[in-house]
Amino acid sequence: MLVYKNILIPIDGSEKALQAARHGANLASRIGARVTLFNVTPVMPADVRGMVLNKINAQGRETLEKVAAELTSYNVQVETEMIMGHPAEAICKKAKTGRYDLIIMGSRGLSGVKGYLMGSVSIAVTTHASCPVLIVR
């Protein structure tokens, strides 16, 4: 029997990620699992990094705080973490090293420049994750 105790929810600020967070919190509240909201700031070229890194980090922290606050109504334990890296790779590594039982994520992330930098993260995560992945559409 599968028992999910630790659920990892990657958050990028997109509507699909928010839907995934709500779905994950609802599931976690029903089965007694804990949730970690995880934001990955993409690695950028050095000449661009200085101009936008502080802004992207601030947006990431703000997004995590906003989503965590919204999930309090689900009565689940929510942790947040933010790192810099290649999103799909960082999500898969976090799931493995943190011994997560399930990853819940949106089917599509942000569009525009950030979406371009991230690529098709959900496809890469479903391909390489060490645990089950639930994609919310």
ABEGO torsion letter per residue (X at the ends): XBBBABBBBBBAGBAAAAAAAAAAAAAAAAAGBBBBBBBBBBBBBAAAAAAAAAAAAAAAAAAAAAAAAAAAAAGBBBBBBBBBEBAAAAAAAAAAAAGBABBBBBABBBBEAAAAAAEBAAAAAAAABABBBBBBX
